[in-house]
Structures are given as C-alpha cells and as structure tokens.
C-alpha cells in the first residue's frame, strides 16, 4: 500500500516487524525492507534518472535505516521516521552522474532539445519505432525533473507522482502543511509552463515531437534500442500503481502534463536474490542486529 496516503493502515505491522528485527529475526527484517524497498527505489530513480544509480543509493539508505533502527521509539509513525531518513539522504548525497551531466535549468534544457535535428517519420515508420519513441518520451519527461532543485523534485515526486497526503508529505520533509502546498504549487507551475511552451504533446502549437527527434538520438547512440532504461514491459506506471487513489487525481488528470508524468515507469518487482539476500546476509548487518 502507498505509504504516503491517509489510507496507509499498516504502520502497526511495521512496528511489529521492527520489534522482531531488533530481536534478531532475519525474516522480519527482510519483510520490512521488501515492503518499503519499491518506494525508496522509485523515489531515488526519479531523483537521479539512472536505474543503476538509484539502486546504489537505495542500498545506501537501507544501511542508514538498519543502522538507526534501534533508535526508532515509536513516538511518530514509522513511515514518517523512515522516509525522513530517505529524503534527508537524497538531499545531502553527492551529485549523481545525470545530475552532474544535465545540471541545467528549463531554458537550457529547452535549448538542448531544440538543438536535436528533426527527421520526420511517416506513420508507418512511427509505428515501427514506437518502442523507441516511447522510450524517448519517458526519458525526456524524466529529464525535466532534473531541472528542478532536489528539494523541488522531492516535493513533486511525493505530492504528484505518489499523490501524497499533504500532511504526510509535510511531516516527512519537516515543513508545515501550508509550506508543502506552496512548494508543490510552484513545482507544478514550473513544469506546466515548460511543457506548455515546449512539448507538442501538451500544446499542439509546439513543434517538439519525440518521433521527430528519435532517429537522431538513435544515430548518435544517445538511445540504445537494445538497452532501454524506461520503456520495459515489466515496469508498471505511476498511474497504474496509484490507481487505488484515482478519485483524488481527477482534477490533476485533466491536465495533460500530469497525464504524461503519470506514465513514468514504476518498478515494483525486484530480484530478491540480487537485491536483498546479499544485503541481509552482510556480516555487518548480521552483527548489528544479531540476526539468526
């Protein structure tokens, strides 16, 4: 269940898992991490754009959570305590590869997109390159988020992509509910103005179209058809993942720019062997919690 909504009712389950984990129950720790891992990872992914970087910083956060788990006193909801550690880490970590590479504002991003030569495709060619066109669309929208500051990105990811309750979002970020709403409104306006001025999918008067750019980015090896980062069958979308809260999104869904961002990929299935087993079995983790 989405931990950022009012409907989240499993905080007591979290506390039981914590109690068992601190008593050395390896299975309980594994279940606790598996429960929150997709949310930590997907925040990280939207913060830094590159999946490998997101996996690395997700593991860094897990180390922090486990190291500090005994300090959780139950005086607040566990989700607030947990995701405050997560968001603080993301705000303070060193710049990741894409952040360093892009490092630009919306005007610079617009200029970079406009500098990509247009090569028009026929309708048949567009169908043939449909997978690559969608990959470019998702990459472009993901890149837009890097034009926001880290603080703005977190507010937008929580408030829009995860449809966070404003009280919950404010508590996690350590700000007032009113401040959260103001920051969220500014993020949405910045993204809307950029897309309304640049993106042909939002405003048909704009010339920028992914299908016109895709041939060039493939030729320049910016997009690798055999190694897609965003458009994979196994990924859900944020829209699909938060469908249980669709009634709360009706106003936002009328805005084209949100419809597009809601299609950003959400990774929910992880290879347990690759992602958790080695971590849970790490000697430092075992020693820290006396896992059995």
ZADO-1210 file (C-alpha; in nm, 4 decimals, padded with zeros to 6 digits):
<atoms>
<atom x="00.0000" y="00.0000" z="00.0000" code="UNK" pos="1"/>
<atom x="00.1195" y="00.3504" z="-00.0882" code="UNK" pos="2"/>
<atom x="00.2766" y="00.4771" z="00.2392" code="UNK" pos="3"/>
<atom x="00.2216" y="00.8425" z="00.1513" code="UNK" pos="4"/>
<atom x="-00.1582" y="00.8447" z="00.1647" code="UNK" pos="5"/>
<atom x="-00.4058" y="00.8729" z="00.4503" code="UNK" pos="6"/>
<atom x="-00.5285" y="00.5239" z="00.3650" code="UNK" pos="7"/>
<atom x="-00.1980" y="00.3669" z="00.4768" code="UNK" pos="8"/>
<atom x="-00.3022" y="00.1409" z="00.7640" code="UNK" pos="9"/>
<atom x="-00.0053" y="-00.0894" z="00.8145" code="UNK" pos="10"/>
<atom x="00.2152" y="00.1178" z="01.0453" code="UNK" pos="11"/>
<atom x="00.1409" y="-00.1229" z="01.3317" code="UNK" pos="12"/>
<atom x="00.2578" y="-00.4103" z="01.1111" code="UNK" pos="13"/>
<atom x="00.5803" y="-00.2159" z="01.0527" code="UNK" pos="14"/>
<atom x="00.6320" y="-00.1764" z="01.4264" code="UNK" pos="15"/>
<atom x="00.5885" y="-00.5496" z="01.4818" code="UNK" pos="16"/>
<atom x="00.8434" y="-00.6228" z="01.2099" code="UNK" pos="17"/>
<atom x="01.0844" y="-00.3757" z="01.3708" code="UNK" pos="18"/>
<atom x="01.0441" y="-00.5396" z="01.7113" code="UNK" pos="19"/>
<atom x="01.1143" y="-00.8818" z="01.5641" code="UNK" pos="20"/>
<atom x="01.4070" y="-00.7499" z="01.3570" code="UNK" pos="21"/>
<atom x="01.5704" y="-00.5992" z="01.6655" code="UNK" pos="22"/>
<atom x="01.5294" y="-00.9380" z="01.8343" code="UNK" pos="23"/>
<atom x="01.7357" y="-01.0970" z="01.5577" code="UNK" pos="24"/>
<atom x="01.4596" y="-01.2202" z="01.3259" code="UNK" pos="25"/>
<atom x="01.6166" y="-01.2143" z="00.9791" code="UNK" pos="26"/>
<atom x="01.2882" y="-01.2920" z="00.8036" code="UNK" pos="27"/>
<atom x="01.1151" y="-00.9960" z="00.9722" code="UNK" pos="28"/>
<atom x="01.3896" y="-00.7569" z="00.8607" code="UNK" pos="29"/>
<atom x="01.3665" y="-00.8930" z="00.5079" code="UNK" pos="30"/>
<atom x="00.9886" y="-00.8403" z="00.5026" code="UNK" pos="31"/>
<atom x="01.0233" y="-00.4866" z="00.6372" code="UNK" pos="32"/>
<atom x="01.2757" y="-00.3912" z="00.3698" code="UNK" pos="33"/>
<atom x="01.0836" y="-00.5645" z="00.0899" code="UNK" pos="34"/>
<atom x="00.7729" y="-00.3703" z="00.1872" code="UNK" pos="35"/>
<atom x="00.9342" y="-00.0280" z="00.1553" code="UNK" pos="36"/>
<atom x="01.2076" y="-00.1020" z="-00.0983" code="UNK" pos="37"/>
<atom x="00.9938" y="-00.0240" z="-00.4090" code="UNK" pos="38"/>
<atom x="00.9003" y="00.3185" z="-00.2744" code="UNK" pos="39"/>
<atom x="01.2558" y="00.4060" z="-00.1721" code="UNK" pos="40"/>
<atom x="01.3877" y="00.2877" z="-00.5078" code="UNK" pos="41"/>
<atom x="01.1299" y="00.4715" z="-00.7180" code="UNK" pos="42"/>
<atom x="01.1850" y="00.7984" z="-00.5340" code="UNK" pos="43"/>
<atom x="01.5574" y="00.7508" z="-00.5926" code="UNK" pos="44"/>
<atom x="01.5029" y="00.6655" z="-00.9595" code="UNK" pos="45"/>
<atom x="01.3036" y="00.9814" z="-01.0239" code="UNK" pos="46"/>
<atom x="01.5592" y="01.1848" z="-00.8296" code="UNK" pos="47"/>
<atom x="01.8639" y="01.0718" z="-01.0290" code="UNK" pos="48"/>
<atom x="01.7152" y="00.9284" z="-01.3539" code="UNK" pos="49"/>
<atom x="01.9602" y="00.6394" z="-01.3950" code="UNK" pos="50"/>
<atom x="01.8464" y="00.2952" z="-01.2653" code="UNK" pos="51"/>
<atom x="02.1935" y="00.1801" z="-01.1543" code="UNK" pos="52"/>
<atom x="02.2487" y="00.4970" z="-00.9521" code="UNK" pos="53"/>
<atom x="01.9034" y="00.4554" z="-00.7980" code="UNK" pos="54"/>
<atom x="01.9873" y="00.1005" z="-00.6905" code="UNK" pos="55"/>
<atom x="02.3142" y="00.2126" z="-00.5300" code="UNK" pos="56"/>
<atom x="02.1585" y="00.4927" z="-00.3276" code="UNK" pos="57"/>
<atom x="01.8651" y="00.2694" z="-00.2293" code="UNK" pos="58"/>
<atom x="02.1143" y="00.0331" z="-00.0691" code="UNK" pos="59"/>
<atom x="02.2899" y="00.3275" z="00.0979" code="UNK" pos="60"/>
<atom x="01.9592" y="00.4326" z="00.2507" code="UNK" pos="61"/>
<atom x="01.8873" y="00.0782" z="00.3671" code="UNK" pos="62"/>
<atom x="02.2188" y="00.0763" z="00.5525" code="UNK" pos="63"/>
<atom x="02.1201" y="00.4002" z="00.7262" code="UNK" pos="64"/>
<atom x="01.7775" y="00.2652" z="00.8156" code="UNK" pos="65"/>
<atom x="01.9177" y="-00.0571" z="00.9640" code="UNK" pos="66"/>
<atom x="02.1936" y="00.1294" z="01.1472" code="UNK" pos="67"/>
<atom x="01.9371" y="00.3584" z="01.3091" code="UNK" pos="68"/>
<atom x="01.6526" y="00.1079" z="01.3520" code="UNK" pos="69"/>
<atom x="01.7120" y="00.0686" z="01.7254" code="UNK" pos="70"/>
<atom x="01.6652" y="00.4453" z="01.7643" code="UNK" pos="71"/>
<atom x="01.3043" y="00.4304" z="01.6479" code="UNK" pos="72"/>
<atom x="01.0978" y="00.4865" z="01.9629" code="UNK" pos="73"/>
<atom x="00.7514" y="00.4707" z="01.8136" code="UNK" pos="74"/>
<atom x="00.6812" y="00.8328" z="01.9049" code="UNK" pos="75"/>
<atom x="00.5862" y="00.9035" z="01.5428" code="UNK" pos="76"/>
<atom x="00.4560" y="00.6864" z="01.2615" code="UNK" pos="77"/>
<atom x="00.7273" y="00.4616" z="01.1255" code="UNK" pos="78"/>
<atom x="00.6680" y="00.5843" z="00.7700" code="UNK" pos="79"/>
<atom x="00.7427" y="00.9413" z="00.8823" code="UNK" pos="80"/>
<atom x="01.0629" y="00.8323" z="01.0557" code="UNK" pos="81"/>
<atom x="01.1713" y="00.6094" z="00.7656" code="UNK" pos="82"/>
<atom x="01.1066" y="00.8477" z="00.4784" code="UNK" pos="83"/>
<atom x="01.2599" y="01.1397" z="00.6639" code="UNK" pos="84"/>
<atom x="01.5841" y="00.9377" z="00.6628" code="UNK" pos="85"/>
<atom x="01.5265" y="00.8643" z="00.2937" code="UNK" pos="86"/>
<atom x="01.4590" y="01.2246" z="00.1907" code="UNK" pos="87"/>
<atom x="01.7413" y="01.3665" z="00.4035" code="UNK" pos="88"/>
<atom x="01.9830" y="01.1250" z="00.2385" code="UNK" pos="89"/>
<atom x="01.8656" y="01.2254" z="-00.1080" code="UNK" pos="90"/>
<atom x="01.9024" y="01.5943" z="-00.0260" code="UNK" pos="91"/>
<atom x="02.2536" y="01.5573" z="00.1152" code="UNK" pos="92"/>
<atom x="02.4144" y="01.2925" z="-00.1100" code="UNK" pos="93"/>
<atom x="02.6815" y="01.3824" z="-00.3622" code="UNK" pos="94"/>
<atom x="02.5621" y="01.4668" z="-00.7123" code="UNK" pos="95"/>
<atom x="02.4905" y="01.1614" z="-00.9243" code="UNK" pos="96"/>
<atom x="02.6002" y="01.1149" z="-01.2875" code="UNK" pos="97"/>
<atom x="02.2907" y="01.2542" z="-01.4574" code="UNK" pos="98"/>
<atom x="02.2619" y="01.5425" z="-01.2138" code="UNK" pos="99"/>
<atom x="02.6190" y="01.6439" z="-01.2931" code="UNK" pos="100"/>
<atom x="02.5761" y="01.5898" z="-01.6665" code="UNK" pos="101"/>
<atom x="02.2466" y="01.7772" z="-01.7026" code="UNK" pos="102"/>
<atom x="02.2938" y="02.0461" z="-01.4353" code="UNK" pos="103"/>
<atom x="02.0697" y="02.2936" z="-01.6162" code="UNK" pos="104"/>
<atom x="01.7524" y="02.4944" z="-01.5834" code="UNK" pos="105"/>
<atom x="01.4416" y="02.4691" z="-01.8004" code="UNK" pos="106"/>
<atom x="01.5676" y="02.7247" z="-02.0543" code="UNK" pos="107"/>
<atom x="01.8909" y="02.5321" z="-02.1075" code="UNK" pos="108"/>
<atom x="01.7019" y="02.2032" z="-02.1291" code="UNK" pos="109"/>
<atom x="01.4712" y="02.3546" z="-02.3908" code="UNK" pos="110"/>
<atom x="01.7698" y="02.4738" z="-02.5940" code="UNK" pos="111"/>
<atom x="01.9275" y="02.1293" z="-02.5795" code="UNK" pos="112"/>
<atom x="01.6088" y="01.9618" z="-02.7013" code="UNK" pos="113"/>
<atom x="01.5699" y="02.2189" z="-02.9781" code="UNK" pos="114"/>
<atom x="01.9285" y="02.1558" z="-03.0920" code="UNK" pos="115"/>
<atom x="01.8435" y="01.7946" z="-03.1808" code="UNK" pos="116"/>
<atom x="01.7763" y="01.7905" z="-03.5561" code="UNK" pos="117"/>
<atom x="01.4255" y="01.6917" z="-03.6626" code="UNK" pos="118"/>
<atom x="01.3906" y="01.3975" z="-03.9005" code="UNK" pos="119"/>
<atom x="01.0205" y="01.3490" z="-03.9807" code="UNK" pos="120"/>
<atom x="00.8861" y="00.9934" z="-03.9918" code="UNK" pos="121"/>
<atom x="00.5946" y="00.8551" z="-04.1865" code="UNK" pos="122"/>
<atom x="00.3073" y="00.6985" z="-03.9925" code="UNK" pos="123"/>
<atom x="00.4412" y="00.3532" z="-04.0798" code="UNK" pos="124"/>
<atom x="00.7908" y="00.4489" z="-03.9564" code="UNK" pos="125"/>
<atom x="00.6402" y="00.5854" z="-03.6367" code="UNK" pos="126"/>
<atom x="00.4695" y="00.2524" z="-03.5772" code="UNK" pos="127"/>
<atom x="00.7937" y="00.0662" z="-03.6453" code="UNK" pos="128"/>
<atom x="00.9847" y="00.2867" z="-03.3998" code="UNK" pos="129"/>
<atom x="00.7011" y="00.3005" z="-03.1449" code="UNK" pos="130"/>
<atom x="00.9065" y="00.1438" z="-02.8651" code="UNK" pos="131"/>
<atom x="01.1969" y="00.3848" z="-02.9150" code="UNK" pos="132"/>
<atom x="00.9636" y="00.6855" z="-02.9414" code="UNK" pos="133"/>
<atom x="00.8030" y="00.5971" z="-02.6089" code="UNK" pos="134"/>
<atom x="01.1481" y="00.5472" z="-02.4544" code="UNK" pos="135"/>
<atom x="01.2481" y="00.8954" z="-02.5664" code="UNK" pos="136"/>
<atom x="00.9235" y="01.0407" z="-02.4339" code="UNK" pos="137"/>
<atom x="00.9797" y="00.8841" z="-02.0913" code="UNK" pos="138"/>
<atom x="01.3464" y="00.9855" z="-02.0870" code="UNK" pos="139"/>
<atom x="01.2549" y="01.3430" z="-02.1776" code="UNK" pos="140"/>
<atom x="00.9952" y="01.3696" z="-01.9016" code="UNK" pos="141"/>
<atom x="01.2352" y="01.2135" z="-01.6521" code="UNK" pos="142"/>
<atom x="01.4989" y="01.4652" z="-01.7573" code="UNK" pos="143"/>
<atom x="01.2609" y="01.7524" z="-01.6902" code="UNK" pos="144"/>
<atom x="01.2606" y="01.6624" z="-01.3233" code="UNK" pos="145"/>
<atom x="01.6363" y="01.7245" z="-01.3116" code="UNK" pos="146"/>
<atom x="01.5665" y="02.0882" z="-01.3984" code="UNK" pos="147"/>
<atom x="01.4059" y="02.1215" z="-01.0568" code="UNK" pos="148"/>
<atom x="01.6192" y="02.1561" z="-00.7448" code="UNK" pos="149"/>
<atom x="01.6475" y="01.8424" z="-00.5329" code="UNK" pos="150"/>
<atom x="01.4050" y="01.9884" z="-00.2808" code="UNK" pos="151"/>
<atom x="01.1544" y="02.0688" z="-00.5566" code="UNK" pos="152"/>
<atom x="01.1963" y="01.7217" z="-00.7051" code="UNK" pos="153"/>
<atom x="01.1155" y="01.5560" z="-00.3734" code="UNK" pos="154"/>
<atom x="00.8052" y="01.7679" z="-00.3246" code="UNK" pos="155"/>
<atom x="00.6858" y="01.6922" z="-00.6782" code="UNK" pos="156"/>
<atom x="00.7635" y="01.3192" z="-00.6573" code="UNK" pos="157"/>
<atom x="00.5797" y="01.2857" z="-00.3262" code="UNK" pos="158"/>
<atom x="00.2962" y="01.5279" z="-00.3938" code="UNK" pos="159"/>
<atom x="00.2175" y="01.4437" z="-00.7545" code="UNK" pos="160"/>
<atom x="00.3640" y="01.1086" z="-00.8585" code="UNK" pos="161"/>
<atom x="00.2848" y="00.9393" z="-00.5259" code="UNK" pos="162"/>
<atom x="-00.0235" y="01.1520" z="-00.4603" code="UNK" pos="163"/>
<atom x="00.0985" y="01.2125" z="-00.1051" code="UNK" pos="164"/>
<atom x="-00.1398" y="01.3470" z="00.1528" code="UNK" pos="165"/>
<atom x="-00.0127" y="01.6999" z="00.2182" code="UNK" pos="166"/>
<atom x="00.0060" y="01.6445" z="00.5930" code="UNK" pos="167"/>
<atom x="00.2125" y="01.3278" z="00.5438" code="UNK" pos="168"/>
<atom x="00.4401" y="01.4957" z="00.2880" code="UNK" pos="169"/>
<atom x="00.4945" y="01.7927" z="00.5180" code="UNK" pos="170"/>
<atom x="00.5813" y="01.5705" z="00.8146" code="UNK" pos="171"/>
<atom x="00.8310" y="01.3716" z="00.6102" code="UNK" pos="172"/>
<atom x="01.0051" y="01.6856" z="00.4827" code="UNK" pos="173"/>
<atom x="00.9847" y="01.8615" z="00.8199" code="UNK" pos="174"/>
<atom x="00.7890" y="02.1613" z="00.6923" code="UNK" pos="175"/>
<atom x="00.4406" y="02.2980" z="00.7501" code="UNK" pos="176"/>
<atom x="00.1438" y="02.1709" z="00.5524" code="UNK" pos="177"/>
<atom x="00.0964" y="02.5190" z="00.4038" code="UNK" pos="178"/>
<atom x="00.4620" y="02.5325" z="00.3001" code="UNK" pos="179"/>
<atom x="00.4333" y="02.1917" z="00.1352" code="UNK" pos="180"/>
<atom x="00.1339" y="02.3117" z="-00.0662" code="UNK" pos="181"/>
<atom x="00.3114" y="02.6301" z="-00.1747" code="UNK" pos="182"/>
<atom x="00.6228" y="02.4419" z="-00.2877" code="UNK" pos="183"/>
<atom x="00.4139" y="02.1835" z="-00.4701" code="UNK" pos="184"/>
<atom x="00.2173" y="02.4528" z="-00.6494" code="UNK" pos="185"/>
<atom x="00.5398" y="02.6197" z="-00.7671" code="UNK" pos="186"/>
<atom x="00.6822" y="02.2901" z="-00.8963" code="UNK" pos="187"/>
<atom x="00.3658" y="02.2143" z="-01.0896" code="UNK" pos="188"/>
<atom x="00.3595" y="02.5625" z="-01.2400" code="UNK" pos="189"/>
<atom x="00.7254" y="02.5425" z="-01.3459" code="UNK" pos="190"/>
<atom x="00.6739" y="02.2063" z="-01.5162" code="UNK" pos="191"/>
<atom x="00.3448" y="02.3110" z="-01.6721" code="UNK" pos="192"/>
<atom x="00.4903" y="02.6318" z="-01.8179" code="UNK" pos="193"/>
<atom x="00.7894" y="02.4448" z="-01.9582" code="UNK" pos="194"/>
<atom x="00.5794" y="02.1734" z="-02.1204" code="UNK" pos="195"/>
<atom x="00.3159" y="02.4160" z="-02.2444" code="UNK" pos="196"/>
<atom x="00.5897" y="02.6185" z="-02.4137" code="UNK" pos="197"/>
<atom x="00.7951" y="02.3232" z="-02.5398" code="UNK" pos="198"/>
<atom x="00.6104" y="01.9928" z="-02.5661" code="UNK" pos="199"/>
<atom x="00.3950" y="01.9189" z="-02.8683" code="UNK" pos="200"/>
<atom x="00.2012" y="01.6568" z="-02.6731" code="UNK" pos="201"/>
<atom x="00.0744" y="01.9228" z="-02.4301" code="UNK" pos="202"/>
<atom x="00.0366" y="02.2096" z="-02.6748" code="UNK" pos="203"/>
<atom x="-00.0096" y="02.1190" z="-03.0417" code="UNK" pos="204"/>
<atom x="00.1303" y="02.4579" z="-03.1426" code="UNK" pos="205"/>
<atom x="00.4736" y="02.3481" z="-03.0222" code="UNK" pos="206"/>
<atom x="00.6983" y="02.1850" z="-03.2836" code="UNK" pos="207"/>
<atom x="00.8845" y="01.9492" z="-03.0467" code="UNK" pos="208"/>
<atom x="00.7785" y="01.5885" z="-03.1060" code="UNK" pos="209"/>
<atom x="00.9565" y="01.2769" z="-02.9849" code="UNK" pos="210"/>
<atom x="00.9046" y="01.0980" z="-03.3160" code="UNK" pos="211"/>
<atom x="01.0903" y="01.3780" z="-03.4965" code="UNK" pos="212"/>
<atom x="01.3915" y="01.3509" z="-03.2659" code="UNK" pos="213"/>
<atom x="01.4175" y="00.9758" z="-03.2220" code="UNK" pos="214"/>
<atom x="01.6164" y="00.8991" z="-03.5392" code="UNK" pos="215"/>
<atom x="01.8890" y="01.1470" z="-03.4440" code="UNK" pos="216"/>
<atom x="01.9246" y="01.0241" z="-03.0840" code="UNK" pos="217"/>
<atom x="01.9493" y="00.6640" z="-03.2076" code="UNK" pos="218"/>
<atom x="02.2135" y="00.7560" z="-03.4659" code="UNK" pos="219"/>
<atom x="02.4138" y="00.9438" z="-03.2014" code="UNK" pos="220"/>
<atom x="02.3813" y="00.6438" z="-02.9674" code="UNK" pos="221"/>
<atom x="02.2073" y="00.8527" z="-02.7038" code="UNK" pos="222"/>
<atom x="01.9253" y="00.5986" z="-02.7111" code="UNK" pos="223"/>
<atom x="02.0132" y="00.2304" z="-02.7275" code="UNK" pos="224"/>
<atom x="01.7250" y="00.0232" z="-02.8662" code="UNK" pos="225"/>
<atom x="01.8741" y="-00.2920" z="-02.7135" code="UNK" pos="226"/>
<atom x="01.9178" y="-00.1420" z="-02.3668" code="UNK" pos="227"/>
<atom x="01.6105" y="00.0639" z="-02.2812" code="UNK" pos="228"/>
<atom x="01.6081" y="00.2343" z="-01.9427" code="UNK" pos="229"/>
<atom x="01.2432" y="00.3313" z="-01.9061" code="UNK" pos="230"/>
<atom x="01.0170" y="00.1540" z="-02.1547" code="UNK" pos="231"/>
<atom x="01.0230" y="-00.2035" z="-02.0289" code="UNK" pos="232"/>
<atom x="00.7312" y="-00.4438" z="-02.0219" code="UNK" pos="233"/>
<atom x="00.7922" y="-00.5410" z="-01.6600" code="UNK" pos="234"/>
<atom x="00.7512" y="-00.1832" z="-01.5382" code="UNK" pos="235"/>
<atom x="00.4147" y="-00.0509" z="-01.4268" code="UNK" pos="236"/>
<atom x="00.3392" y="00.3212" z="-01.4423" code="UNK" pos="237"/>
<atom x="00.2745" y="00.5565" z="-01.1542" code="UNK" pos="238"/>
<atom x="-00.0805" y="00.5916" z="-01.2867" code="UNK" pos="239"/>
<atom x="-00.1312" y="00.2153" z="-01.2583" code="UNK" pos="240"/>
<atom x="00.0386" y="00.1923" z="-00.9212" code="UNK" pos="241"/>
<atom x="-00.1702" y="00.4645" z="-00.7565" code="UNK" pos="242"/>
<atom x="-00.4932" y="00.3655" z="-00.9322" code="UNK" pos="243"/>
<atom x="-00.6476" y="00.2946" z="-00.5932" code="UNK" pos="244"/>
<atom x="-00.6389" y="00.6675" z="-00.5276" code="UNK" pos="245"/>
<atom x="-00.7752" y="00.7664" z="-00.8684" code="UNK" pos="246"/>
<atom x="-01.0683" y="00.9610" z="-00.7249" code="UNK" pos="247"/>
<atom x="-00.8240" y="01.2012" z="-00.5666" code="UNK" pos="248"/>
<atom x="-00.6490" y="01.2540" z="-00.9000" code="UNK" pos="249"/>
<atom x="-00.9482" y="01.3520" z="-01.1134" code="UNK" pos="250"/>
<atom x="-00.8597" y="01.7218" z="-01.1203" code="UNK" pos="251"/>
<atom x="-00.4938" y="01.6563" z="-01.1944" code="UNK" pos="252"/>
<atom x="-00.5685" y="01.4012" z="-01.4634" code="UNK" pos="253"/>
<atom x="-00.7433" y="01.6704" z="-01.6650" code="UNK" pos="254"/>
<atom x="-00.4071" y="01.8411" z="-01.7038" code="UNK" pos="255"/>
<atom x="-00.2151" y="01.6967" z="-01.9962" code="UNK" pos="256"/>
<atom x="00.1228" y="01.7454" z="-01.8373" code="UNK" pos="257"/>
<atom x="00.0217" y="01.5337" z="-01.5398" code="UNK" pos="258"/>
<atom x="-00.1202" y="01.2639" z="-01.7651" code="UNK" pos="259"/>
<atom x="00.2228" y="01.2372" z="-01.9239" code="UNK" pos="260"/>
<atom x="00.4173" y="01.2317" z="-01.5972" code="UNK" pos="261"/>
<atom x="00.1794" y="00.9739" z="-01.4507" code="UNK" pos="262"/>
<atom x="00.3017" y="00.7353" z="-01.7211" code="UNK" pos="263"/>
<atom x="00.6584" y="00.7450" z="-01.5937" code="UNK" pos="264"/>
<atom x="00.7694" y="00.3889" z="-01.5106" code="UNK" pos="265"/>
<atom x="00.7328" y="00.2473" z="-01.1606" code="UNK" pos="266"/>
<atom x="00.9460" y="-00.0547" z="-01.0778" code="UNK" pos="267"/>
<atom x="00.7695" y="-00.2847" z="-00.8344" code="UNK" pos="268"/>
<atom x="00.9270" y="-00.6273" z="-00.8928" code="UNK" pos="269"/>
<atom x="01.2819" y="-00.6856" z="-00.7768" code="UNK" pos="270"/>
<atom x="01.5073" y="-00.9860" z="-00.7965" code="UNK" pos="271"/>
<atom x="01.5205" y="-01.0817" z="-00.4305" code="UNK" pos="272"/>
<atom x="01.8424" y="-01.2767" z="-00.4727" code="UNK" pos="273"/>
<atom x="02.0169" y="-00.9889" z="-00.6437" code="UNK" pos="274"/>
<atom x="01.8842" y="-00.7053" z="-00.4358" code="UNK" pos="275"/>
<atom x="01.8170" y="-00.8236" z="-00.0799" code="UNK" pos="276"/>
<atom x="01.9755" y="-01.1586" z="00.0052" code="UNK" pos="277"/>
<atom x="02.3346" y="-01.0396" z="-00.0120" code="UNK" pos="278"/>
<atom x="02.2420" y="-00.7284" z="00.1812" code="UNK" pos="279"/>
<atom x="02.0581" y="-00.9121" z="00.4594" code="UNK" pos="280"/>
<atom x="02.3457" y="-01.1609" z="00.4846" code="UNK" pos="281"/>
<atom x="02.6140" y="-00.8926" z="00.5036" code="UNK" pos="282"/>
<atom x="02.8330" y="-00.9568" z="00.8088" code="UNK" pos="283"/>
<atom x="02.7888" y="-00.6001" z="00.9347" code="UNK" pos="284"/>
<atom x="02.4081" y="-00.6249" z="00.9172" code="UNK" pos="285"/>
<atom x="02.4052" y="-00.9682" z="01.0820" code="UNK" pos="286"/>
<atom x="02.6337" y="-00.8439" z="01.3615" code="UNK" pos="287"/>
<atom x="02.4403" y="-00.5210" z="01.4113" code="UNK" pos="288"/>
<atom x="02.1062" y="-00.6933" z="01.4711" code="UNK" pos="289"/>
<atom x="02.2315" y="-01.0367" z="01.5820" code="UNK" pos="290"/>
<atom x="02.0284" y="-01.1898" z="01.3003" code="UNK" pos="291"/>
<atom x="01.9500" y="-01.5586" z="01.3058" code="UNK" pos="292"/>
</atoms>
